[in-house]
Amino acid sequence: MPLSPDDFAQLQEMQTLCTALEDDLCQLRKFGKFLSSVDERYRKLGALYQAHWMELSESADLDDNQRQQIQAMVAEGSFSVLDQDTIWNALSDTNQEYLRLLKSLAQKIQ
């Protein structure tokens, strides 16, 4: 005698969910690698900011042409690193997003 339609539907749902979760796992692994790249940029920018920002951004040797070249690198809707708040906001916002992700992930651990 075969399974009841409801029981068989549950098995089908389990298979569908398992297949989807296996695909999700691949995406999670890619996301982990992406986070490593983000963290590398985050740490490098933070270190450069602490060590060199004021010296370089306020240098009398930074000429107008160089300022224009930096400005030309700025993505639309963003601001130049010559403004201290730009770097500070990027670092702070990244840190806040790390905290949000960490809290979200901590709730999912069983």
Order of alpha helices (4+ residues) and beta strands (2+ residues): alpha-alpha-alpha
